[in-house]
Amino acid sequence: MSGSISLSSVEKAIEAGKSKAAELGVAFTISILDGGARLVALSRMDGAALASVESSQAKARTSVYFAQPTRDLVGAVQPGAPMFGIESGFGDPVVFVGGAVPVTDAHGAVIGAVGVGGGYPDQDHEVAEAVKAAL
């Protein structure tokens, strides 16, 4: 993976996500953001929940900001945990639920993230991993 996410790689990766979605039998929205947490591409499958458009982007944004899969952050934002309430400190929505993974370059620097919405968090994460693997 080079230092940025190219449109040609995104298009191929979204197709990989759609294939995984077909296996799961769920319609998803897939969002791919760059290292500045800005949208590179979005694909909403026919029948995907309308809320998945916003949630997939918010998950990907969270993954870029924290350089972690969102499912790994869930415990940190629970009542009494160190980051409880942190989401109120952001201008753009962030979401601490499974469904997004960071994309890194060969040196481990975060260059973007894949966020997925439409299924249960574990399903969203599985599709996000499939998209990332195809980038």
N, C-alpha and C positions, 0 to 999 in steps of 0.2 A: 504494500500500500504506500503510495507516495504521500507527500505532505498536504494534499487536499483531496476533496471528493469530487470526481469528475461526473458530468452529466451522463456520459456513456456508461460508466460503472453503476450509477444509480439506477438507470433504466433496467439493466440486467439484474441488479439486486432486487428490485421491486418484483420482477418476474419470479425470482426464487421465493420471495415472500408469499406471492400468490399461490405458488405450488404448495407450500407448506399449509397455507390457509385451506386449500382444497382438501388436503389430507385430513385436516381437523374438522372440516365441514362448517366453518364459520367465516362470515364476511368481516374483513378487517379494514381499517385505515392505517396506512403506513406513511410515516413522516420521516424524512431524512433532513437533518440540520447540519450546517457547517460548524466549524470551530468557534464561531462567534454566536452560536445558537440561533442562526437565521435559516429560514426554510430554503432548502435546495430543491426538494421535490416532495409531492404528496400524491398518494393514490388511494382513493376511496372506492373499495369494491362495491358493486351493486348490492344493496341490502345492508350495508354496514350502518350501524347506528350513527345518527347525526352527531351525537356527543363525542364519538370517537375521533372526529376531525380535530377538535380542540384538545381532547385528552392525549392523543398521540403526540401532538406538538409539545404540550406541557411536559409530558414524560421525557421526550427527547431533550428538551431544554434543561430539565433537571439533571439528566445524565451528563450533558456537557458541563454544566456548572459545577457538579460535584465529582466528575470523572469516575463515576461508578454506575453499575447497573442499578436501576431504581429499586429493584426488589431487595438489594442489599442495604438500602437506606431506610426501609420501613420502620425498623425498631428504633432508630435514632430520633424519630419525630413523635413517638408515642408520649402520652402524658407522663411526666417525670423524667423523660429521657433528655439528653443534652441539647438536642435541636428542636424540642417541642416548641411549636409556634413560629418557627423560622420562615414558613411560607408567607407570612404577612409582611416580610421585609423585601419582597421582590415586586417590581413594577409589572413584569410579565408573569403569567401563572406558572407555578411549578407544582409538580404532583409527586408524592412519595408513595407510589404503588407500582408493582411490577409491570414491566412492559417496555422498558427502554434499556439500551446498552450503548456505551460509548464506543466510538470508532477511533483507533489510534494509528499513528504512523509506525514505521519500523523502529523508531527510537522510543516509543511508548507515549508520545505526546498526543493529547486528545485533538483530533481534527474534525470531530463531529459526533453525531449520535443518530441512532435509529430508534424511533418511538412507534409503538403499535397500540391501537385501541380497537375494541370491538368484541373481545372475548373475555374470559376470566384472566386475571393477572398472569397466571402460569402459561396460559395459551398465548397471550400477548408477548410474553418474554420469549417463548419458543419461536414465534414468527420473527421477532426482532433479531434473534441469534441467526436465523436462516438468512435474513437479509444481510446482516453484517458479514457473514461467511462468504457471501457472493460479491461483496464490494472489492 
